[in-house]
């Protein structure tokens, strides 16, 4: 897994809607359990979605995820989180 690789334009297209929703909420600072309650799935499902999203975005930490989500499509993580709810 590459850490700190710039997010490529259109990388959001590689994420499934479920991965994008979980990533947006994680980037906004929510824990896996908080994300699970918001998306009405188990925290294990959230972990799996983030596990799939991280390499697609070229990140290895939540801090890097936040930066990657800020770069995606010119949207902010806060906008993404509100779209996911």
C-alpha positions in Angstrom: 0.0 0.0 0.0 1.3 3.4 -1.0 1.1 6.1 1.7 0.8 9.7 0.6 0.3 9.2 -3.1 -1.6 12.0 -4.6 -5.2 11.2 -5.4 -5.7 10.8 -9.1 -8.5 12.8 -10.8 -11.6 10.6 -11.0 -10.4 8.3 -8.2 -13.8 8.6 -6.6 -15.2 6.7 -9.6 -13.1 3.7 -8.4 -14.9 3.7 -5.0 -18.3 2.0 -4.6 -21.0 4.2 -3.2 -20.7 2.3 0.1 -16.9 2.7 0.2 -17.3 6.4 -0.6 -19.9 6.9 2.2 -17.8 5.1 4.8 -14.6 7.0 3.7 -16.3 10.4 3.8 -17.6 9.8 7.3 -14.2 8.5 8.5 -12.5 11.5 6.9 -15.0 13.7 8.9 -13.6 12.1 12.1 -16.3 9.6 12.9 -15.3 6.2 14.5 -16.2 2.9 12.8 -19.0 2.4 15.4 -20.4 5.9 14.7 -20.2 5.3 11.0 -21.9 2.0 11.4 -24.8 3.6 13.3 -25.2 6.3 10.7 -25.1 3.9 7.8 -27.1 1.1 9.6 -24.5 -1.6 9.1 -22.1 -3.4 11.5 -18.8 -1.8 12.4 -17.1 -4.9 10.8 -18.8 -3.9 7.5 -17.4 -0.3 7.9 -13.9 -1.7 8.6 -14.2 -3.8 5.4 -15.3 -0.9 3.3 -12.5 1.3 4.6 -10.0 -1.6 4.0 -11.1 -1.7 0.3 -11.1 2.1 0.0 -7.7 2.8 1.4 -5.6 1.2 -1.4 -7.9 2.7 -4.1 -7.1 6.1 -2.7 -3.5 5.3 -2.0 -3.7 6.0 1.7 -2.7 4.1 4.8 -4.1 6.2 7.6 -7.2 8.1 8.5 -5.2 11.4 8.4 -4.1 10.6 4.8 -7.7 9.6 4.1 -9.0 13.0 5.1 -6.5 14.7 2.8 -7.4 12.3 0.0 -11.1 13.0 0.4 -10.4 16.8 0.4 -8.7 16.3 -2.9 -11.5 14.2 -4.5 -13.5 16.1 -7.0 -12.8 19.4 -5.3 -15.2 18.6 -2.5 -14.6 18.9 1.2 -14.8 16.0 3.6 -17.7 17.8 5.3 -19.7 18.0 2.1 -19.0 14.3 1.5 -20.1 13.4 4.9 -23.4 15.3 4.6 -24.0 13.6 1.2 -23.4 10.2 2.8 -26.1 10.7 5.5 
